[in-house]
Structures are given as C-alpha cells and as structure tokens.
Amino acid sequence: MKEEKWTDTRLTGDSNFALSSAFPALMRKVFVWMTLALAITGITAFGVATSPTLLAIIFGSKLMFWGLIIAEFALVFAISGAINKLSLATATLLFILYSVVNGATLSVIFLAFSTAVIAKTFFITAGTFGVMALVGYTTKTDLTSMGKLLFMALLGIIIASVVNMFVHSSGFDLIISYIGVLIFVGLTAYDTQKIKQLCLMAPNGGEMSQKLALIGALELYLDFINLFLYLLRIFGNNKD
C-alpha cells in the first residue's frame, strides 16, 4: 500500500540526474531519523524506569498503560496512513511522540532485566540489524517474495503469541522468540531494499521525498525494536 502511494513520483528519461542526486541524502535521513528515534526511546525508557513517580503513573493504572499501547498503534497508523495529508513538520512531531510513548511502555524491561543484559542484547541487535540492512542495501536479488512470506509469518506469530497468553508455556514462548528473530532479521533486509528502491524513485529532496524518508525510518525503527525485544526474551536473564 505504501509503495502504491509513492510510485506516482517515479521519473524517467532526463530525470536520472535528479534521482541520483536526491538518493544519497534521502537514505542518510532514513538512518539518521531512525537512530534519533531509537535514542529518544532509550532515554525515555531509562528515565521512566528510574522515576518511581512515572512508574506509578504508567503501571499503577491499567487504564493508563493500555491507553499508551492504544496511542502507539494510533500514532503508527496516523503516520503511515495519512502521510500524504500531513505536513513534514507534523509527521516528524508524530514520529518523535511515538518514540517517546514507546519508550515509556518499554521502560518495563529495566524492571525485568539487568542493565548489563539489556546493553548486551542492544549491541547484538545493532550488529545483526547493521549486517542485514547492508545485505538488503547491496543485494541484487529481489526480496519482494520473501517480504510477503515474512509478513504472513509475522501474522502467524502474533496469533501464536495471543494464544500463549492463555497457555502460559515458556517453551512455546521461546520458540516464538526464535521465529520472531528470524522474521525481523529478514524484514530488515527486505525493508531496506524497499526503502532504497523508493528513494531511488524520489524526484528530488522536497517535502514529499522527505516524508518518504521518514516513513522508511519508522519501518526500520520498528524492525530494530522488535528484533531487540525478541532477542531480549532469548538472552535476557530475569532479575527474579
């Protein structure tokens, strides 16, 4: 759906120079925005985790916690679904807001896992993500078919995770985590290739192209966060 929205900006013929000149800057923005969003999320998560007052506000009320979860989904859908209607400034502010809200909900990991385990898992995630992003960027193989299969697999583990909420099987949870890692490793390569292709079609560095880069940053941000969480479930040692 996202690809269809942006294929109208494709240029041909004399536009090749515009394509090649806009592409490097747009790709840099994708990874810069993604990195900044991750930094905002990490700082927010740590800040909330070290504040008893904020912890009490967020996790002391189920209504507040689930309100934040719903807000996260709403923000993602707002950014992705209405990107063509939003100004670049508004879309950027929503992305920052999403990073903050996500950080607030993720603060719980500092209560469940040691800082050393979180740091180790983060660096493992960063290394794995970096390698797969490079693969997606450089490969000549079309990953479109793989992306469709990974999306179906993602729906499968979402359903399996919901089922396991009632079954409470630690073994099943571990299997889901391993499958989740494989899915988001593959999605990192697929999304990187897709974003590269869309940025190559961007006519210039104008606002529409900037918003394309922002959407790309959001997708890679989500890949990184989910990969990190699944790896944390595998490598993490619960404090208790």
C-alpha positions in Angstrom: 0.0 0.0 0.0 2.8 2.4 0.9 4.6 1.6 -2.4 1.5 2.4 -4.4 1.3 5.9 -2.8 4.8 6.7 -3.9 5.0 5.2 -7.4 3.4 8.3 -8.8 6.7 10.2 -8.1 8.6 7.9 -10.5 10.6 9.8 -13.1 12.1 8.7 -16.4 14.4 9.9 -19.1 16.0 13.2 -18.2 15.2 12.8 -14.5 18.0 10.3 -13.9 20.3 13.0 -12.6 17.6 14.2 -10.1 17.2 10.7 -9.0 20.8 10.0 -8.4 21.4 13.4 -6.6 18.5 13.1 -4.2 19.1 9.4 -3.3 22.1 9.6 -1.0 20.7 12.4 1.1 17.4 10.7 1.5 19.0 7.4 2.6 21.1 9.3 5.1 18.0 10.9 6.5 16.3 7.4 6.8 19.1 6.1 9.1 19.6 9.4 10.9 15.9 9.7 11.8 15.8 6.0 12.8 18.8 6.4 15.1 17.4 9.6 16.7 14.1 7.8 17.3 15.9 4.9 19.0 17.9 7.3 21.1 14.7 9.1 22.2 13.1 5.8 23.0 16.1 4.6 25.0 16.4 7.8 27.0 12.7 7.9 27.7 12.6 4.2 28.8 15.6 4.7 31.2 14.1 8.0 32.5 10.8 6.4 33.3 12.4 3.3 34.8 14.4 5.4 37.3 11.4 7.6 38.3 9.1 5.9 40.9 6.5 8.6 40.2 6.4 8.0 36.5 6.4 4.2 37.0 3.4 4.6 39.4 1.5 6.7 36.9 2.1 4.4 33.9 2.0 1.0 35.5 -0.1 1.7 38.5 -3.2 2.0 36.4 -4.2 -0.5 33.7 -6.2 2.3 32.0 -3.1 4.4 31.6 -0.9 1.6 30.4 -3.4 0.3 27.8 -4.1 3.9 26.8 -0.4 4.3 25.9 -0.5 1.0 24.0 -3.5 2.2 22.0 -1.8 5.5 21.5 1.2 3.8 20.0 -0.9 1.9 17.4 -2.9 5.1 16.6 0.3 7.1 16.0 1.8 4.4 13.7 -1.5 4.3 11.7 -1.7 8.1 11.6 1.8 8.5 10.3 1.6 5.6 7.8 -1.9 6.1 6.6 -2.1 9.8 6.4 1.5 10.7 5.4 0.3 12.3 2.2 -2.1 14.6 4.0 0.3 15.5 6.9 2.9 18.3 6.6 6.5 17.2 7.1 6.7 19.0 10.4 3.5 17.3 11.7 4.7 13.9 10.6 8.1 14.4 12.3 6.5 15.5 15.5 4.2 12.5 15.5 7.2 10.2 14.9 9.0 11.9 17.9 5.9 11.5 20.0 5.6 7.8 19.1 9.3 7.3 20.1 8.6 8.9 23.5 5.4 6.9 24.1 7.1 3.7 23.0 10.0 4.4 25.4 7.5 4.9 28.3 6.0 1.5 27.7 9.3 -0.2 27.1 10.6 1.1 30.5 9.3 -2.1 32.0 12.3 -4.0 30.6 14.6 -2.2 33.1 12.5 -3.7 35.8 12.6 -7.2 34.4 16.2 -7.4 33.2 19.6 -6.2 34.4 21.2 -3.2 32.7 24.1 -5.5 31.6 21.8 -7.9 29.8 19.9 -5.0 28.1 23.1 -3.5 26.9 24.5 -6.8 25.7 21.3 -7.5 23.8 21.2 -4.0 22.3 24.7 -4.4 20.8 23.8 -7.8 19.5 20.7 -6.3 17.9 22.7 -3.4 16.5 25.2 -5.7 14.9 22.6 -8.1 13.5 20.5 -5.2 12.2 23.5 -3.5 10.6 24.5 -6.6 8.7 21.0 -7.3 7.4 20.5 -3.7 6.4 23.7 -3.9 4.4 22.6 -7.1 2.8 19.3 -5.5 1.8 21.0 -2.4 0.5 23.6 -4.2 -1.6 21.9 -7.5 -2.8 20.9 -7.8 -6.4 18.2 -10.3 -5.5 14.6 -9.1 -5.5 13.3 -9.7 -1.9 9.7 -8.9 -2.7 8.5 -12.6 -2.5 10.4 -13.1 0.7 8.8 -10.0 2.2 5.3 -11.4 1.5 6.2 -14.7 3.2 7.7 -12.9 6.2 4.6 -10.8 6.6 2.4 -13.9 6.7 4.8 -15.5 9.2 4.5 -12.3 11.3 0.8 -12.6 11.4 1.3 -16.2 12.5 3.5 -15.4 15.5 1.1 -12.6 16.5 -1.7 -15.1 16.7 0.6 -17.7 18.4 1.6 -15.0 21.0 -2.1 -14.3 21.8 -2.8 -18.0 22.2 0.3 -18.3 24.5 -1.1 -15.5 26.7 -3.7 -18.1 27.8 -1.5 -21.2 27.6 1.5 -19.7 29.5 4.0 -22.1 28.0 7.6 -21.0 28.5 8.8 -23.5 25.8 6.3 -22.2 23.3 7.3 -18.6 24.1 11.0 -19.4 23.4 10.0 -21.0 20.1 8.0 -17.9 19.2 11.0 -15.7 20.1 13.4 -17.6 17.8 10.9 -17.4 15.0 10.4 -13.7 15.7 14.1 -13.1 15.4 14.3 -14.8 12.1 11.3 -12.9 10.8 12.7 -9.4 11.8 16.1 -10.3 10.5 14.5 -11.0 7.1 12.3 -7.9 7.3 15.3 -5.7 8.0 16.8 -6.8 4.7 13.5 -6.6 2.8 12.5 -3.2 4.2 16.0 -1.7 3.5 15.8 -2.9 -0.1 12.3 -1.5 -0.5 13.2 1.9 1.0 16.3 2.1 -1.2 14.1 1.5 -4.3 11.6 4.1 -3.3 14.3 6.6 -2.5 15.8 6.0 -6.0 12.4 6.9 -7.4 12.1 10.2 -5.4 12.3 13.1 -7.9 14.1 15.5 -5.5 14.8 16.3 -1.9 11.4 18.1 -1.5 8.8 17.6 1.2 7.2 14.6 -0.3 10.6 12.9 -0.6 11.4 13.9 3.0 8.2 12.3 4.2 9.2 9.1 2.2 12.4 9.0 4.2 10.5 9.5 7.4 8.2 6.5 6.7 11.3 4.5 5.9 12.9 5.5 9.2 9.7 4.4 11.0 9.7 1.0 9.3 13.4 0.3 10.2 12.8 1.6 13.7 10.0 -0.9 14.2 12.2 -3.7 12.8 15.0 -2.8 15.2 12.7 -2.6 18.3 11.0 -5.9 17.6 14.3 -7.7 16.9 15.7 -6.3 20.1 12.7 -7.4 22.1 12.7 -11.0 20.7 16.5 -11.3 21.4 16.0 -9.9 24.9 13.5 -12.7 25.6 16.1 -15.2 24.4 19.2 -13.9 26.0 17.7 -12.0 29.0 18.1 -13.3 32.5 15.1 -12.3 34.6 16.2 -10.5 37.8 13.8 -12.7 39.8 
